[in-house]
Amino acid sequence: MKKKTLFLTPPFTQFNTPYPATAYLKGFLNTKGYPSAQADLGIDVILELFSKNGLAKLFASLEAAASPSTVHRPPFTDFFR
């Protein structure tokens, strides 16, 4: 029994296009009769981040980080209020 090979592309490997090396390797092994699979985690991250839910989480975290209760102000700035 032949073991199946999994090729993973880590996120943020190539920003302008999907990184093709793992897909080529998977295709080559398949032509030689070796079972293999391929996953591009970079595409998964981008699809999750730019989904409706992902963008909502991103903007919510940015708003929470910019709220006045989380902004550090030196004590002397109270004098100027």
PyMOL commands that set and color helices and strands:
alter all, ss='L'
color gray80, all
select helices_A, chain A and resi 21-31+41-49+52-65+75-80
alter helices_A, ss='H'
color red, helices_A
select strands_A, chain A and resi 5-9+36-40
alter strands_A, ss='S'
color yellow, strands_A
deselect
rebuild
show_as cartoon
